[in-house]
């Protein structure tokens, strides 16, 4: 009876002494936090699910994902708070990747949820499925294999390095100032990809380091979209409706991107319609994707409906193409130089390869002194490409991929998925799994990409997932690798790069694998260019 009376008195005691309730709640929350901090696999708590684990490890979420997937055999089901419908099947199993992205692609479209998450990019190659996706991909592929475009792409990349990157690095070397290499590379690639896609150079890589609304909007969008992956759909939908937080920032970013693309297309459209070709102004004829296709439309006398359809296609895809082209090269090049700073042996071997293959330049005043490689010459840089692939294995440009099942299916891992199941493919973990890459998986080892005969070793895309896999594999893979080779070769030819001692380098929580604090470095000009 005394026990019953004691329990009955608890509400009265708590009401009289609320600090006791606060203490109990604090203890409980601290207990949950400590359990989730120490556990390899998140605890599925009543009501709140596994959400506390995500909160406890949000500062290093990608590395926590590696820990979970290694402990759970590369496959894991994340359960969010009750009644939110947030249940995700997370995997980094190559067999599952091959199944979903290759052999059973029709069962796993992007889906409506994916489109809603990436809605700021419209009905583009990134978000569409089926016939609409096939038509868009075919159109972009045909433009990218155009001979004039490939020549123009190489010209733009080399010219921007010669006239933009090298002079700025020279200035920082002379002034002995610290520079953020990631920011520098993002400016470089934004200018080049904008020129290649839209025919306009925004001029971000200039001595004043000006900001650009479109570039800033892309960064905001990438962070907000990643945030949508982390919380239940109903939560970010409410934030969007209330126009608050990251959803408000995303809406503003979308408006900025749309405005930039619309204005650029209008200017190029006017240029083409007036037949003001600027071929005499350039050694290489202007052949960006926009100008190339609009010229073709004009020459083939397409009707207004077809022309308008193309403008809608381009408006949707310009944002997608600029994001992919800018970030694949910009962020990855920053990670590459950071890895080189930690692995001088690899840098030495790259320099030896460059020295052995560096083309002779007859005129030392030539604008291509620092970038003498043509596309054929870049193919000879086998060890450099192996090192770049190794960088992308460890730091893939896109850390996660998302798919949704439309019917019941059994994955190679033995897990059953049902209609509506969301699958998250953690690319960051794939490069760090011993079962996939061996005991030395955490080492930066370009040799794993080279055969005994010295040729590049092929790894299937469902194992090396950095450029996507299956029919959706990246169309700009070769362009991206060539741009990175051009940048790396020119920088190692002219400078020594020293990362600032004590500078913290870690991934940022974003759809794109940016560095949270950039890459602070000092540039030391070589007394004599070369080796």
N, C-alpha and C positions, 0 to 999 in steps of 0.2 A: 504493500500500500504506500509506503514511504517513497518507493521508487516511482510509482505512478504520480504522486504529488510533486516529486522533484521535476519530472518531465513536464508536468502541467505548468510549473512555475517558470519554465525557460522563457516563454514570450515576455512575461512581466520583467524578468531580469534583464533581457536584451533591450527592452524598451527603456528601462531605467538607466542602463549602462550601454549605450550604442557603441562605445569604443570597443566593447567585447566583440560585437558583430563585425566591426571593421577589422579587428585583429584576426578573427577566424577567416574572413574573406581574403585578407592579405596573405595569410599562411597558405590557404588553399591555392591561390593564384601563384604564389612563389613555388609551391610544391609542383604544380603543373609545369611551370617554366623550367625548373631544374630537371624534372623527369624528361622533358622534351629536349633539353640541351644535351643531356647525357646519352639518350637513346639513339641507336643507329637507325631504327625504324620508328616513325611517329606513333604515339599512342592514340587510339581512336576513343576519345572521351565521350561520355554521354552528352547529348545536346550540342556541344561545340565541335565535335568531330576531331579532326587532326589539325584544325586551324592554329592552335597554340604552337605547334611545332614550326609551322611556317613563320609565325610571328617571332619565335625565339631565334630563328636562323635567317631572318630576312636580310641581314647584313652580309651574308655569304651564301645566298640561296643556291647558286650553281654548284658550289663545292659540297654543300649539304646534299644536293641531289645525287652527286657522285657517291657519297657515303651510303645513302639509302639504297640506290640501285645495286651497288656492289654487295651489300648485305642481303639483298632480297633476290639475287639471281638475275639481275638486269630487268626485272619486271615488278611493278608495284601499283597498288590501287590506293589512290588518295581519296579520302572521304571528308568532305567539308561539313559545315554546321548542318544540323538537321533542317529539313524543310526548305533548303536552298537549292536542292537538286544538283549540288556540286560534287560529282563523283568522277574522277579522272583516272584512266588507266595510263600510267607513266611507264615508258619502256625505252631501252637503248639497245635492244636485241637486234642485230643485223638481219636475222631471219624474219622477224616481225616487220622490219623496214621493207625488205624485199617483197613480202607478202602484201603489204598495204599499198606501197608505192609502185609496184611492178605487176605482179601476177594477179592481184585482185583489186586493182585500182577502181573499178566500177562500183565496188561495194563501199568505198571510202572517198566520197567526193569532199570538196571543201565544205559544202553545206551552208545552210542559212545562218547558223551561229557564227561560222568563220566570217561570212560576209558582213554580219552585223559588227563584229569586233574590228574588222578592217574597213568599215564603211567609208572612211575618209578617203580611201583610194578608189572608190566607185567600182563600176563594173569593168575591171581591168584584168589583165593576165593573172594578176596575183589572186583575185577573188572569185573568178568565174570557173564554171565546169562545163562539160559536155561540148556541144557544137560551137557555142559562143567562144569557149576557151580555145578550141582547135583553130577556129578562124583567126583569132587574134594572134596566136602563136605562129601560125603560118605566115601572116602578114609581117610580123616582126622578124622572123627568121629570114624571109626573102630580102628584107631591107639590110639585115646584118651581113649577109653573104655577098651583097653587092660589091663589086670590085672597087668602085669609086669610094664607097663608104669605108672599106678597109684601109685604103690608102689615106683617106682623110683622117681616120681615127688614129693611125700611126703618126701622121703629121702633127695633129693637135697635141697628142701626148708628148712627143719629143719637144715641140716648140714651147709648151708650157713649162717643161722641166728646165730647158735652156734659158728661157727669158723670164721665168717667174721664180722657180724653186731655187736654182743655183745662186742668182743675185741676192735673194733674201738670206740664204744661208751664209753667203760671203759677208753680208752686213753684220749678222749676229756674231760671226767669228771675229770680225775686226773689232766690234764693240764689246766683245767678251760678255755677252748677255745670255741669260738662260732663255730657251725657247720651248714652247709646248709642241713637240713633234706631232702628236695626234691632231691637234688643231691645224697645224700646218698642212698635214696630209689631207685632212678633210677639205680644206680650202682648195688645195690643188685638184683633188678629184671632183669636187663640186663644179669648179670652173670647166674642167675638161669634159665631164659627162654632160653638162648643160650645153656646151658647144656641140658635142657629138649628137645629142638627141634633139635639141631645140634650135641649134644654130646661133646661140647667143653666149657670150662669155660674161658672166656676172662680175668678174674682176675682184673676187674675194682674195685671190693671192696677189696682193699688191702691198707695198711698204706700209700703208696705213692700217692694214688688216681690218678692212671695213666689215661690218655685219651685213647679212643679207636676210630679208624676211623669209624667203623660201627655205634657205638652209636652216634657219632657226626653227621654222615651223616643222621641218622634217624631224628634228631632234625631239621636239615636244611631242609630236605624234608617236614616235617610236616608244617613248617612255609611257605615255598614256595607254597605248595599246598593250604593252606588257602588263600594266596595272590591271587591265581588263582580264588578263589570263589568271591573275592571282586571286581575285575575289569573285564571289558568286555573281552570276549575270544579273540577278534582280537588284543587287546593290549598286552596280555601276549604272544600271538603267535608271534607278531613282536619282543618282547624282546627275545623270544627263538631263533628266526631266527638270530638276531643280537648277540646272546650269551652275554647278558648283565644283570645286576641286579640279582634279585632272580632266574631268569631262568638259569643264568650261574652257580650259586651256586647249583641249583637243579641238573644240568647235572653232575657236579663234584661229588655230593653226590651219585647219581645213580651209577656212575662208582666205587666208593668206596664200596658200598653195594654189587654190583655184584662180585667184586673181592674177598671180604671176604667170601661170600657164595660159590663161585666156588672153592676157595682153601680149604674150610672146607669140602665140599662134596667130593672133590678129596682125601683128607687125610682119611676120614672115609671109602671111597670106597676101598682104598688100604688096610686099616686095615681089613675090612671084607673079602676081597679076599684072604688074607694071613691067615685067620682063627686065628688071634691073639686075641682071646677073653681074656678080662681082668677081668673075674669074680673073680679071686683069690685076686684081688686088692681091692675089695669093698665088704662090708657086704651085700649090695643090688646089684644084677646083673645090669649091664649097660643096660638100656632099653629106651634110648632117642628115639624120633620118627624116626630119620634118621637111627640109628643102628637097631631098631626093624624092620623097613620095609625092609631095605637092607638085613638083615638076612633072612627074610621071602622069599624074592626074590631068594636068593641063595639056600635056602632049597627046594623051590618049583621048582627049575631049570627053571626059566623063561628065555625066549629067549632074545637075545640082544635088540630087538626092544622094548619089554615091559620094560626092565631095563632102556633103554634110555628115554622112555616116563616118567618113574617115576622120573628120574633125572631132566627132564625139569619141571615136576610138582613141585618138591621140590625146585628147584632153584627159581621159581616164588613165591612160598608160604612161603619160609623161612623168607623173609623180612617182609611179612605181619604178620606172626605168632609171630615173635620177637617183632615187633612194638606193636601188640595187647597185648601180654603177658607182655611186659615191662611196657608200659604206663598205662594200666588198673590198675595194682597194684601199680606201683611207684608213679604216680601223685596222684592217689586217696588216698593213705596212707598219703601223705603229707597234703592234704586237710583235712583228717580225724583228724590228730593231731592238726591242726590249729583250727578246730571246737571244739575239746576237750578243748583246752586252753581257749576258750570263754564260755565253758559250763561245769564248774567243777561238776555240779550235775550229768551230764551224765557220766563223767569219774568215779565218785564215784560208780555209779551203775554198771558200767562195771567191776570195781575192785571187787565189792562184788560178782558178778557172777563168775569171774575167781577164786576167793578164794573158793567159794562153790564147784566148779567143778575141781579144780586143782588136777591132778592125783598124787598119792603118788609115790615118786621116791626112790627106795631102796638104790641106791648108789648115794650119793651126788656128786661124782666125774664123774658120767655118762655124756657122751657128750650130752644127751638129757635133762639135768636138767632144762634148760630154755625153752625147747620146748617139753614137755612130751605128748602133745595131739596127738593122732592118728586121722584118719578121723572120726571115730565114736565119739571121744571125742569132736572134733570141732563142731559137730552137736548139742551138748548140749548148746553151747554158743549162746542162742537165742537173748539175749539183745544186745550182741556185733554185731551179724549179722544185727539186726534191726538198730543199730547205723550206720553200714557201708552202708546199703541201704539208710538211710536218708542222709548220706554224698553224695552218688551217685545221689540222687534226686536233691540236690542243686548244685552239681559240677560233672555232668556227664563227663566221660572220653573224649567222643567225643561231642563237643558242637552243631554241626550241622550235619544233614544227607541230602543227595541230591538225588532226583529222577527226571525222565523225562517221560512225557506221550507220548504214541505212537498212541493214538486215542482219540477222543472227549469223555469226561466223566464229570459227575456231582458229585462233592464231597458231603459228608453228610452236610457240612457247607452251601451248596447251590451254591457254586462257580463252574463255568464251566471252565474246562481246555481243551486245544486243543493240537493236535499233536505238539510235540516240546516244550510244556510248561515245564519250569524248576520249580520244587517244592523244597523249602528249609524247612526242619523241624528243628526248633530251640529247641533243647533239654534243653538248659539252661533256656529258658523261661518256658518250660513245668513244671518244678519243682517250679516255682514261680508264678503260676496262681491261684488266689483265687477261680476261677470257678472249678478248678481241685482238689485242695488240701485243700480248706477252708481258713478261715480268718487267720489262723496261718501258712500259707504256707511259710512264710519267717523264721519261727522258726526251729531250729535244735531239732526235737522232735522224738526220736526213738520209743516212745510209739505208734505212729500212725501205726507202723508195727506189733503190738502185739495184739492178740485177748484177750478177757476177761479171757479165760482159760489158758493164758500164752504161747500159741503156736504162731508161726510166722503167720502173716496175709499175704495172697496172694494178690498181686496187678497185674492186667493184664499188659502184656508187652507194650500194646499200651498206657497205662497210665504211667507206670514206664519204660521209654524207654532207660535206661542206658545201657542195654545189647542187644539193637536192638529188633526187634519184628518179629513175624511170622516165616516163614521157615528159615529166615536168622539170627535167634536169636543166640547169641554168644555160641560157643561150649565150650569155656573155662570159662564159668561163675562160676561154682563151684570151679574150680582150683584157679581162681583169688580170690574169697572170702576166701578160705581156706588159701591162702598165706598171705592175709592181716590179718586174725585172728591170724596166727602164729606170725607174726611180732609184732602186737599190744600187744598180751599176753606177749611175751618175754620182750618187752620194759617196759611195766607197772610193770612187776614183779621185774625188776632190777633197774629202774631209775624213776626220776621225770623229766619231760620235761618242760622247761620254754622258751616260745617264747620271743625273744629279744623285749623289750619295744620300741614302736615307729616304729618297722619294718613294712613296707607297704606290704600288701598281696593283690594281684589282679590278675585276669586271664591274661594270655599272649595270643596274637592273633596268634593262631595256630590251626591246625586240632585237636590236643590233648589239653585238659584243663590243661596246665602247669601253674605254678605260674611265673609271670613276673620277680620277684626279688628273687625267691627261698623262702625258709622258714628258716630263721636264728633262731637258738635256742641254749640254754645252757643245758647241760646234768648234772644232779645232781644224783650221785650214792646213792642209799639207804644204810643206815647204816647196815641194815639187809635185804637181799633179801626177797621178798614176800609182805606181806600186813600190 
